[in-house]
Amino acid sequence: MSSFTEVLVVGEHERGTLVDATLEALTFARSLSDEIAVLVCGDFDLADRLAQFGATTVHIADHELLNGDFGPEAWGETLAQLIQTEEPEMVLACGTSRGNEVMAQAAARLDLPFVANCIELSEAGTEITRVQWGGSLLEQTALTADIKMISVSHHAVEPTEADAGQPEQRSFKPDLAEDLARTVVQGREIAEAGVSLATAAVVVGGGRGVGSPEAFAPLEELASLLGGRVGCSRAVTNNGWRPHSDQVGQTGTRIAPEIYIATGISGAIQHWVGASAAKQILAINTDPDANMVVKADYAVIGDLHEVVPAIVDEIRSRQAD
Ligand SMILES: Cc1cc2nc3c(=O)[nH]c(=O)nc-3n(C[C@H](O)[C@H](O)[C@H](O)COP(=O)(O)OP(=O)(O)OC[C@H]3O[C@@H](n4cnc5c(N)ncnc54)[C@H](O)[C@@H]3O)c2cc1C
């Protein structure tokens, strides 16, 4: 289906490193148009990677306010100016916090409506299904603006490649006032080294059933054997067993691993919305009727204090073979 002449995509990047969320937006954009233009804020060379995912034109916005760290006001104003010049029918970002912030900035400056976190559009882009409340509610929205500004729900689309050949690269000089640098990243602290919870391919989650901070050791061991990360429920963070940075859910991190091994977690809706993007779920729980067990792809009904060490032993013995 190509319903739109051209779709303009916000190329989200972190100081010149493209973030995977942009690839989700590009994949979604390809279902709407054959002509995909991408805005890159800052003089960064991302054209080859963008073309691998279908970009046919790359607008490189060059300005000193854009060549360093992310700034929502400067990015939003740049997007607004490009929209005014190009007048695309559809403007799209991935619904990350940055993507939504930039779109909201641009929409407010142009007095256009913006529909965030969409998962499905009608052919004309006027009927939209979007997720609300962290994915626990689907909302039908009507959008009537001539220039449609939407973000696609993060993790709703699996990025796939579609080489568009050499994209046309256009330099664009936005007119940005100094006071647009109002929100500036002043420093970065690496909270922990290694794989992040949000991007880990394997997450081993522990809930109240784990019972104590020390009892997370076998979960840590399992996660490390599988190259993954430990996550937890809010019952765990409330008890002070793990830091909030490990919490999965509505008020924690949204995860999207290849497999989520959820142990001693009941699967309350606030936890589920953070875990539901996992491709496969293995629940380990003593209660066969726990929500997590009912929704999981695989379940082991049993005591996690026996099941997790048994899995660890099995992996170790296979590694030794
Ligand atoms: C506004 C709001 C926001 C929230 N945000 C979040 C959030 O972001 N993330 C989140 O997780 N929660 C969140 N919650 C809390 C959520 O509602 C639940 O209370 C919480 O997820 C429960 O955690 P749990 O599954 O670890 O504990 P429980 O619900 O107590 O479940 C424990 C599970 O462990 C099993 N179990 C016990 N012993 C064993 C054993 N030995 N072996 C195997 N299984 C065992 C039990 O059968 C049970 O299923 C939020 C709540 C509110 C109101």
The ligand as an SDF file (V2000), in Angstrom:
LIG
                    3D

 53 58  0  0  0  0  0  0  0  0999 V2000
    0.0090    3.0970   39.6110 C   0  0  0  0  0  0  0  0  0  0  0  0
    0.6700    1.7590   39.7350 C   0  0  0  0  0  0  0  0  0  0  0  0
    1.7840    1.5040   38.9870 C   0  0  0  0  0  0  0  0  0  0  0  0
    2.4340    0.2800   39.0670 C   0  0  0  0  0  0  0  0  0  0  0  0
    3.5380    0.0470   38.3150 N   0  0  0  0  0  0  0  0  0  0  0  0
    4.1090   -1.1710   38.3320 C   0  0  0  0  0  0  0  0  0  0  0  0
    5.2470   -1.4800   37.5240 C   0  0  0  0  0  0  0  0  0  0  0  0
    5.7670   -0.6420   36.7790 O   0  0  0  0  0  0  0  0  0  0  0  0
    5.7680   -2.7310   37.5890 N   0  0  0  0  0  0  0  0  0  0  0  0
    5.2520   -3.7020   38.3860 C   0  0  0  0  0  0  0  0  0  0  0  0
    5.7920   -4.8180   38.4030 O   0  0  0  0  0  0  0  0  0  0  0  0
    4.1920   -3.4380   39.1690 N   0  0  0  0  0  0  0  0  0  0  0  0
    3.6310   -2.1990   39.1920 C   0  0  0  0  0  0  0  0  0  0  0  0
    2.5750   -1.9490   40.0210 N   0  0  0  0  0  0  0  0  0  0  0  0
    2.2410   -2.9580   41.0570 C   0  0  0  0  0  0  0  0  0  0  0  0
    1.3840   -4.1110   40.5170 C   0  0  0  0  0  0  0  0  0  0  0  0
    0.0340   -3.7550   40.6120 O   0  0  0  0  0  0  0  0  0  0  0  0
    1.6210   -5.3810   41.3740 C   0  0  0  0  0  0  0  0  0  0  0  0
    1.3360   -5.0910   42.7240 O   0  0  0  0  0  0  0  0  0  0  0  0
    3.0510   -5.9290   41.2860 C   0  0  0  0  0  0  0  0  0  0  0  0
    3.4320   -6.0660   39.9350 O   0  0  0  0  0  0  0  0  0  0  0  0
    3.0910   -7.2970   41.9530 C   0  0  0  0  0  0  0  0  0  0  0  0
    4.3870   -7.7830   41.9550 O   0  0  0  0  0  0  0  0  0  0  0  0
    4.6760   -9.3580   41.9990 P   0  0  0  0  0  0  0  0  0  0  0  0
    4.0670  -10.0060   40.8190 O   0  0  0  0  0  0  0  0  0  0  0  0
    6.1320   -9.5250   42.2130 O   0  0  0  0  0  0  0  0  0  0  0  0
    3.9750   -9.7860   43.3630 O   0  0  0  0  0  0  0  0  0  0  0  0
    2.6840  -10.6360   43.6370 P   0  0  0  0  0  0  0  0  0  0  0  0
    1.5180  -10.1020   42.9180 O   0  0  0  0  0  0  0  0  0  0  0  0
    2.5810  -10.7670   45.1100 O   0  0  0  0  0  0  0  0  0  0  0  0
    3.0010  -12.0510   42.9880 O   0  0  0  0  0  0  0  0  0  0  0  0
    3.9720  -12.9420   43.4750 C   0  0  0  0  0  0  0  0  0  0  0  0
    3.9100  -14.1940   42.6150 C   0  0  0  0  0  0  0  0  0  0  0  0
    4.9280  -15.0630   43.0010 O   0  0  0  0  0  0  0  0  0  0  0  0
    4.4300  -16.3940   42.9780 C   0  0  0  0  0  0  0  0  0  0  0  0
    5.2930  -17.1620   43.8870 N   0  0  0  0  0  0  0  0  0  0  0  0
    5.4100  -17.0450   45.2370 C   0  0  0  0  0  0  0  0  0  0  0  0
    6.3610  -17.8610   45.7000 N   0  0  0  0  0  0  0  0  0  0  0  0
    6.8680  -18.5140   44.6170 C   0  0  0  0  0  0  0  0  0  0  0  0
    7.8840  -19.4860   44.4580 C   0  0  0  0  0  0  0  0  0  0  0  0
    8.6110  -19.9470   45.5010 N   0  0  0  0  0  0  0  0  0  0  0  0
    8.1430  -19.9340   43.2070 N   0  0  0  0  0  0  0  0  0  0  0  0
    7.4360  -19.4990   42.1410 C   0  0  0  0  0  0  0  0  0  0  0  0
    6.4550  -18.5720   42.2410 N   0  0  0  0  0  0  0  0  0  0  0  0
    6.1860  -18.0860   43.4750 C   0  0  0  0  0  0  0  0  0  0  0  0
    3.0040  -16.2740   43.4310 C   0  0  0  0  0  0  0  0  0  0  0  0
    2.2380  -17.3790   43.0100 O   0  0  0  0  0  0  0  0  0  0  0  0
    2.6060  -14.9710   42.7470 C   0  0  0  0  0  0  0  0  0  0  0  0
    2.0780  -15.2380   41.4490 O   0  0  0  0  0  0  0  0  0  0  0  0
    1.9280   -0.7210   39.9480 C   0  0  0  0  0  0  0  0  0  0  0  0
    0.7740   -0.4660   40.6850 C   0  0  0  0  0  0  0  0  0  0  0  0
    0.1600    0.7500   40.5830 C   0  0  0  0  0  0  0  0  0  0  0  0
   -1.0890    1.0000   41.3900 C   0  0  0  0  0  0  0  0  0  0  0  0
  1  2  1  0
  2  3  1  0
  2 52  2  0
  3  4  2  0
  4  5  1  0
  4 50  1  0
  5  6  2  0
  6  7  1  0
  6 13  1  0
  7  8  2  0
  7  9  1  0
  9 10  1  0
 10 11  2  0
 10 12  1  0
 12 13  2  0
 13 14  1  0
 14 15  1  0
 14 50  1  0
 15 16  1  0
 16 17  1  0
 16 18  1  0
 18 19  1  0
 18 20  1  0
 20 21  1  0
 20 22  1  0
 22 23  1  0
 23 24  1  0
 24 25  2  0
 24 26  1  0
 24 27  1  0
 27 28  1  0
 28 29  2  0
 28 30  1  0
 28 31  1  0
 31 32  1  0
 32 33  1  0
 33 34  1  0
 33 48  1  0
 34 35  1  0
 35 36  1  0
 35 46  1  0
 36 37  1  0
 36 45  1  0
 37 38  2  0
 38 39  1  0
 39 40  1  0
 39 45  2  0
 40 41  1  0
 40 42  2  0
 42 43  1  0
 43 44  2  0
 44 45  1  0
 46 47  1  0
 46 48  1  0
 48 49  1  0
 50 51  2  0
 51 52  1  0
 52 53  1  0
M  END
$$$$
